[in-house]
Amino acid sequence: MIQTVSIDNQTALVLEGGGMRGVFTCGVLDNFMDRGIRFPYVVGVSAGASNGLSYMSYQRGRARKANIDLLEQYNYIGVKYLFTQRNIMDFNLMFHDFPERIIPYDYDVYANNPERFEMVTTDCLTGRAVYWEEKHDEKRIIDIVTASCSLPFGCPIAMVDGRPMLDGGIADSIPFDRAFSQGYEKVVVILTRNIGYRKSEKKPYIPSFLYRKYPLLKEAIRNRGQMYNAQLDRIEQLEREGKAIVIRPVNPIQVGRMEKDVKKLQALYDEGYQCSANINFQ
């Protein structure tokens, strides 16, 4: 069934993360690009930041290729990278070889795009979210998106402007409040979980030797489940009030954060594309 919703220059786009579940977002954004649907302000977290960059440079299909076609070709997720990069993924490939030569990123188009784009990281010293807006310094753009995608426990701490950073989803998993704080009155939110999903609020055990220099980061990690569920409760309330349009998977997700099954990934991408196609934006 086609849903008709209105958007205007006071409507912002919010992109959740979720690792490889972000292929759902790739499908939504490719459908947006096919239909010329744009927003004055976009904010993305983790995989949402990475996929959002291709949307901001008008590179339709680039994020899908990176997450599906090139995963099958390069197999860039695996324990083997822990021994070479202290990382569960081949970040050298993903954030250097991909944008520089394999699927070149169009920095010029991005720099000249008047729409605002912010990427979210978590400051390891404060445990709080940091919102970065950068369009001209190519190295800094890569530093920011790398940090935004650096999962706790599975990736090394990344540095942005000399500050230690990790995945933005630790401190602000779904940054709709950031959009409202920038003056926008309505949000379109792309989630990577089905309606009704909630995280466990049991605080994870973190060994004392991990992040020992960053006690506020450890506290943010422990509280993430509670924070995330509160954000989902608020989003559902905003939906009922007509202040949020939410695009989310219909069925419980069968794709894991580090999913390597390209058939599952393609199916989730297709679902994202179709879910977006079912909305008539006016």
C-alpha positions in Angstrom: 0.0 0.0 0.0 1.3 3.4 -1.0 1.6 5.9 1.9 1.6 9.6 1.1 3.6 11.9 3.3 4.7 15.5 3.1 8.3 16.8 3.5 9.6 20.3 3.1 12.7 22.4 3.8 12.1 21.9 7.5 12.4 18.1 7.2 15.7 16.4 8.1 17.0 12.9 7.3 18.4 10.7 10.1 20.4 7.5 9.3 20.8 4.8 12.0 23.8 2.5 11.9 23.8 -1.2 12.4 26.8 -2.6 10.6 25.9 -4.7 7.6 22.2 -4.2 8.4 22.9 -0.8 6.8 22.3 -2.4 3.4 18.6 -1.7 4.2 19.5 2.0 4.3 21.5 1.6 1.0 18.2 0.5 -0.6 16.2 3.4 0.8 18.8 6.0 -0.3 19.1 4.5 -3.8 15.4 4.8 -4.2 15.6 8.4 -2.9 18.2 9.2 -5.5 16.1 7.5 -8.3 13.3 9.8 -7.4 15.3 13.0 -6.7 14.3 13.1 -3.0 16.7 15.4 -1.1 16.8 16.9 2.4 18.5 20.2 3.6 20.2 18.4 6.5 21.3 14.8 6.9 22.9 13.2 10.0 24.3 9.7 10.0 25.8 7.3 12.5 28.3 4.5 11.8 27.1 2.6 8.8 24.5 5.4 8.3 27.4 7.9 8.1 29.3 5.8 5.6 26.2 5.1 3.4 25.1 8.7 3.8 28.3 10.0 2.2 27.4 8.3 -1.1 23.9 9.9 -0.9 25.5 13.3 -0.4 27.8 12.8 -3.5 24.8 11.6 -5.6 26.6 8.3 -6.3 23.6 6.0 -6.7 24.5 2.4 -6.2 28.0 3.1 -4.7 27.1 2.1 -1.2 25.3 -1.1 -2.4 28.4 -2.1 -4.4 30.7 -1.5 -1.4 28.5 -3.5 1.0 27.4 -6.4 -1.3 29.4 -6.8 -4.5 32.8 -5.9 -3.0 32.2 -7.8 0.2 31.8 -11.0 -2.0 34.9 -10.0 -4.0 37.3 -8.9 -1.2 35.8 -10.7 1.9 36.8 -7.7 4.1 35.1 -9.0 7.3 36.9 -11.6 9.4 39.0 -12.5 12.5 42.1 -12.5 10.4 42.1 -8.7 10.3 42.5 -8.7 14.1 46.1 -10.0 13.6 47.0 -7.4 10.9 45.0 -4.3 11.8 43.6 -5.1 15.3 40.2 -4.8 13.6 37.3 -7.2 12.7 37.2 -5.5 9.3 39.7 -4.5 6.6 39.5 -0.7 7.2 42.5 -0.1 5.0 40.5 -1.5 2.1 37.2 0.1 3.1 38.3 3.6 3.9 41.3 4.0 1.6 41.4 1.7 -1.3 37.6 1.9 -1.9 37.3 5.7 -2.0 40.7 6.3 -3.6 40.7 3.9 -6.5 38.2 0.9 -6.4 35.0 2.9 -6.2 36.3 6.5 -6.2 34.4 8.9 -4.0 33.3 12.1 -5.7 34.7 14.7 -3.2 34.0 17.6 -5.6 30.3 16.9 -5.9 30.1 16.4 -2.1 32.0 19.7 -1.5 29.6 21.6 -3.8 26.4 20.0 -2.4 24.7 22.8 -0.4 22.9 20.3 1.8 24.4 19.8 5.3 25.7 16.5 6.4 26.9 15.6 9.9 28.6 12.3 11.0 28.4 11.2 14.6 31.2 9.8 16.7 31.6 9.1 20.4 34.4 10.9 22.3 36.2 8.3 24.4 37.2 10.9 27.0 33.7 12.3 27.6 31.5 9.4 26.5 29.4 11.9 24.7 28.4 12.3 21.0 30.3 14.6 18.7 28.7 15.9 15.5 31.2 16.6 12.7 30.5 18.6 9.5 33.3 18.5 7.0 33.2 18.8 3.2 36.6 20.0 2.0 39.4 18.2 3.8 39.4 14.8 2.3 41.7 13.2 5.0 39.5 14.6 7.7 36.3 13.3 6.1 37.9 9.8 6.1 39.1 10.2 9.7 35.6 11.1 10.8 33.7 8.3 8.9 36.3 5.8 10.1 35.8 6.8 13.7 32.0 6.8 13.3 32.2 3.2 12.1 34.8 2.0 14.7 32.8 -0.5 16.8 33.7 -0.9 20.4 35.7 -4.1 21.2 36.0 -5.0 17.4 37.9 -2.0 16.2 40.8 0.1 17.4 40.2 3.6 18.8 40.3 6.1 15.9 41.6 9.7 16.1 39.9 12.8 14.8 41.8 16.1 15.3 43.9 14.3 17.9 40.9 13.2 19.9 40.1 9.5 20.6 36.8 8.5 19.0 34.7 5.4 18.5 31.3 4.5 16.9 28.8 7.3 17.2 26.1 4.7 18.0 27.5 4.3 21.5 26.4 7.8 22.6 23.7 8.7 20.1 22.4 5.7 18.1 19.5 7.6 16.4 20.3 11.3 16.3 16.9 12.8 15.7 17.3 15.1 18.7 20.4 16.5 17.0 18.2 17.3 13.9 15.6 19.1 16.1 18.4 21.0 17.8 19.5 22.3 14.4 16.1 23.9 13.9 14.3 21.2 11.8 10.7 20.5 12.7 10.2 17.0 11.2 12.5 14.0 10.6 12.6 11.1 8.2 14.3 8.3 10.1 15.8 5.2 8.5 16.0 2.4 11.0 17.7 -0.9 10.5 15.5 -2.9 12.9 11.8 -3.8 12.6 9.1 -2.2 14.7 8.9 -3.5 18.2 12.6 -4.4 18.4 14.3 -3.5 21.7 17.8 -4.2 23.0 18.6 -5.9 26.2 19.1 -3.4 28.9 21.4 -5.7 30.9 24.7 -3.8 31.3 27.5 -5.6 29.5 30.6 -6.8 31.5 33.7 -4.9 30.4 37.0 -6.3 31.6 39.0 -3.8 33.7 41.9 -3.8 31.2 39.6 -2.6 28.3 39.3 1.2 27.9 40.9 1.7 31.3 41.8 5.2 30.3 38.2 6.0 29.4 35.8 5.4 32.3 33.1 7.7 30.8 33.3 5.7 27.5 32.8 2.4 29.5 29.8 3.9 31.2 28.3 5.0 27.9 28.8 1.4 26.5 27.1 0.0 29.6 24.1 2.3 29.3 23.7 2.0 25.5 20.8 -0.5 25.6 18.7 1.7 27.9 19.6 4.8 25.8 18.7 3.1 22.5 15.4 1.8 23.8 14.4 5.2 25.1 15.2 6.6 21.6 13.0 4.0 20.0 10.1 4.8 22.4 10.5 8.5 21.5 10.6 7.8 17.8 7.3 5.9 18.0 5.8 8.8 19.9 7.0 11.2 17.2 5.5 9.0 14.6 2.1 9.2 16.3 2.4 13.0 16.5 3.2 13.3 12.8 6.7 14.7 13.5 8.6 11.6 12.3 8.3 9.5 9.2 10.0 6.2 9.9 11.3 3.7 7.2 12.2 0.4 8.8 12.3 -3.3 7.9 8.9 -5.0 8.0 10.1 -8.3 9.3 12.6 -9.3 12.0 16.1 -8.9 10.6 17.9 -12.1 9.6 21.1 -10.1 8.8 23.8 -9.9 11.5 26.0 -6.8 12.2 28.9 -8.6 10.6 26.9 -10.5 8.0 28.8 -12.1 5.1 25.9 -13.9 3.3 25.5 -11.7 0.1 22.1 -13.3 -0.7 20.7 -12.1 2.7 22.3 -8.7 2.2 20.8 -8.3 -1.3 17.4 -9.3 0.0 17.6 -6.7 2.8 18.8 -4.0 0.3 15.8 -4.9 -1.9 13.5 -4.6 1.1 14.8 -1.1 1.8 14.3 0.0 -1.8 10.7 -1.3 -1.8 9.9 0.2 1.6 11.0 3.5 0.3 9.1 3.1 -2.9 5.9 2.5 -0.9 6.0 6.1 0.3 4.8 8.9 -1.9 6.8 12.0 -0.8 5.2 15.3 -1.6 
